[in-house]
Each structure stands twice: as C-alpha cells, then as structure tokens.
Amino acid sequence: MLTVLVPTRGRPGNLAELWTAFTETCTGDTALLACVDSDDPELPEYRRVHEVAHETGTADRDHPRFLLLEAPRLRLGGTLNAVAPYQATRAPHLGFQGDDHRPRTVGWDAAYVAALERLGTGMVYGNDLIQGAALPTQVAMTSDIILATGRMVPPGATHLYLDNAWLALGRALGALTYLPDVIVEHVHPIAGKAAWDAGYAECNNNALMDADRAVFETWQANDLPTWVRQIKEYDRD
C-alpha cells in the first residue's frame, strides 16, 4: 500500500488533473491524500473536485483512492511533517508529489512499491523529466523512516531543499533507488511547462531560498547522522 501526500493551495484544477493521471496510471493499492489549507479561498472548488470524483465513480473503485484533508496552513514542509507521522502508521509506504506532478508511466506506483520492498528500508524516485536522477522532486519511502524520526522533512524547512534532504538521507542510508524509466513529470514553469502564478512566486524567491538552504545545511551537518542512526535502530516489529 502506498499513500501519496499532495499538499496543494490555490490550484484545484491541478489537483483534478493529478487525480486523472492517478486513475490512468495506478495499478497498485494506492491513495492520493490531498492536503488543503482550511483558509484557502479555493477550498469550495477543492471540495467540488473531490465530490465530482466520487460522483463519477472514479474514486469509488478499490484503487486508487482519493482522500481530502483540510487543516490550518503550515506551508509545504510543515504540512508534510504534520500529516506524515500519522499516515505512516496506516500505510507501509508513503510518498510525496506536488500538485504539478503528473505520473505518466502505467504502473509507476507498483514499481515504487516493488523497489521499496527490495530495499526493506529506503527511498525511491522516478524521472520527473527536469531534474532526472539529480533530485527527487517526487519521492516515496518506507514508513519506518518517518516513524523512526518523527519527520518526513527537516523541521523548519518551508518549501525548498526538501528534495535535497531526501537525496542526502537516501544516500546516507545507502538505500536510494532511482527509476529512470518511470516517468512522473514535473509540470513546472522552470521548464516552460506551466505559467508562473502567485504560488510559484511565493515559493521561488531569494529570501526563501536562503532561509531553506540554511535549514537544510544545518540539518545535514548536525541532524542527518542522528536520523540515520534512528532509522537503522528502529524496530519495525
């Protein structure tokens, strides 16, 4: 079972497109859990997207499942760290995708789970057609990683350098798999695949980049070895 966390704000159309991509490509026991801010002006439309999915029957099949969680705004990093520990008790594998990712490879989810089961404990990512092997802009991991550390990303990180942290953690564990033939496209304006909007502007600026880089570098220097030890010592039984 794989649960994919998708924090999203101001882009219900993106979520609808992502859900369509899930219905077209998922072959395993997979759930999309959309995490929506309770103060989002687009919240009624998010609810409508979710309702339509159920009304049309696409969310009523066994797999995939479409879940909607409404909660106070914590930004991307805060939302992942708030939601992931509980979800990790309910599913053996947990993932992240942005609302601007689009799975293209049929069976991508089953491929992720198979890779994680081979690792036992570890992380996997596919080809986003922008960063490729260089960065896991989308990722899945065994839930014991989150249960051992109590986190999915370094605490204090707002939005950026989360993928750098996943890359560093996977390498430090010696348990990171890249699947180049599994496409989970990142439909991002940096590659000319989407228009810049208020959400991208809020997250892509020098001030936030500097702040999140500092959080990442401090975590990497001081906390990463502790995370690795906690994960390796964690009793999954």
N, C-alpha and C positions, 0 to 999 in steps of 0.2 A: 504494500500500500504506500502511495506517495501523495502527500498533501503539499500543494504549491501555494505559498503565500504571495499575494499580489496587492501590496499597498497602492492605493490609487486616489487621486484627488483631481477634480475638475475635468475628468475625461471619461464620462460614461460611455461615449462612443468607442473609445479604445477598449474598454472592458468588454463591450459587446463583440468587438472584432476578435479579441483574445479568446473569449468563450467559444466563438465559432471555430477558431483554429483548434481549440481543445477537442471539440466534438468531431472534427475531421481527422484528427491525428492520434488521439489517445487510444491505446489498446489494452492498457492495464487497469488496475484498481487505483484510480487517480481522482483527486478532488482539487478544484480550484477554489481557494478561500480568498475572496476579495475583501480587503481591509479598507473601509471607507471612513473618513472623518465625519463625526456627528455634526460638525459645523459647516460641512461642505455645501455651498449653495446649490450644487448639482445633486444633492442627496436624493431628492424625489425621482430624478431620472435614473440614478443608480438602482433605486428600488424597482423602477419600471423595467429596466433591463433584466433584473433578476426574476421579476414576475413573468415577463414575457417568455423567458427561457423555460419556466415551469409550465406556463400556459400552452406553449407549443410542443411540450413533451420532451424537448432536448435535455432538460435537467431531471427528467423523471425516469430515465433509464438507469440501470445499475451503475454504469460507468461511462463517462466521468460524471462527477457530481459538482454542482455549482452552489457554493455557500457564500453568504454575505454577512460580514461582521461590521457593525457600526460602533465606533468608540471615539473618545476625545483625540484630538490631533496630537501626535507625537513626532511627526516627520518620519522619514523612511527608517532610519536606524532605530529610533525609539519604538516605532510600531513593531518592527521585527523582533526586538528584544522583549517587548511586552507580550506578543502573541505566541512566539515560537516555543517557549518552555512548556506551556500547557499543551499545545498541539503535538509536541514531541512525546507526550505521554500517551497519545492516541493513535499515532502512526509511526511505523519504524523508519520511515524516510520522509524528510522534509526538504522542500525546495523553495527557491525564490525566483520569480520573474517580475519584471516591470510590466506596467500596462502597455508598454511599447515593444514588448517581445512578441514574437509570433512563431510558435512551433510549426515547422514545415514538413518534417520527416515523420511519416506514419510510423507509430510505434516508438517514438522518442522516449516516452515515459517508461515503457518496458525496458528499453535499452539502458536508461538511467538506473532503474532498479536492479537489473542484472549486473551492472558494473559495481553498484554498491554492495550487492550480495557477494560478489567476488572479493571485494576489499574487506568485508566484515565490518570494519570501521573506516570511514573515509568520505571522500567528496568526488563529485563528477560534474562535468560541464560539457556542453556541446559548442558547435561552431555558430557564433552569432553573426557571421559574415562582415564584421567590422574588426573586432579585436582577435578573433580566432583563438589560437592557443594562448595568446599573450595575457588575457584576462578573462575570468569567469564572470561576465556581466549578468549571467543567469547561472544558477547552481542548484545542485541537490546534494544532500548529505545524510548520513545515518543519524538517527535522532539521538544516539548516545553522545554525540559531540555536544549537542545543546543541553542535554540532561547533565552532563559532567561539568560544564562550565557555567550553566545558567544563562547563557547568551547565544545569540546567533551571529552578532557582530560586536566589535569593540564598543563598550559603553561610552557614550559621549559623542559618537560619530553621528552627524546629521543626515548626510546623503552620499557624499563622495568617499572614495577609497575603501568602500566596503568590499568591492571585488579584489582590491589589492590585499586586503586582510584574509579573504578566503584563499587566495593563491598562496600567501605566506603560510597559513595554517596547514593547508593540504600538503605543501612541500615539507614543512617541518615534521609532519606526521609520517611522511613517506607514503601517503595514501591519497593520491590525487590522480584521477583519470580524466583525460581529455578525449572526446569522441569527435574527430574531425568530420565524419560523415553524417553526424546527427545535427541537423540544422534547426536552431532556434534563433531566428533572425531578430536582430535588434533594429527596429524601425525608428531610427534616431535622426534628428536634424543634423548631427555632426557629419553624417554620411549623405545628407541631402534626401533622406527618406521620409521626413516629416517636417512640418513647419514649426518654427520656434514659437512657443506660447508662454504664458505667464509662469507656468510650472517649470518649464525648462530654464527660463530666465532666473527664477528664484534659486534654482539649484546649481546653476553654472555661472559662477562669478568668482572673482579673485578672492574676496573675503572668505567665502565659504570654503573654497579650495584650500586656502592657507590654514583655516581652522581645522578642517577634517584631515588634512595631511599631518598636522601636528598631533592630532589624536591617534592617527594610525602609527606614526613613527614612535610615539611614546609607548603605545600598546606593544608594538613589535619589539622594542628594546626591553621592556620591563615585564609585560604580562604574557607574551606568547609562550615562553618556556613553561610558565605555570599552566596555561591552557593545555599544552601538550602533555604535561605530566598528569593533569586531572583526567584527560581523555584516556590516556593509556592505563591509568589505575582504576578507571570506572568499572564497577561490577554491573554488567548488563543483566545479570540474573537477580 
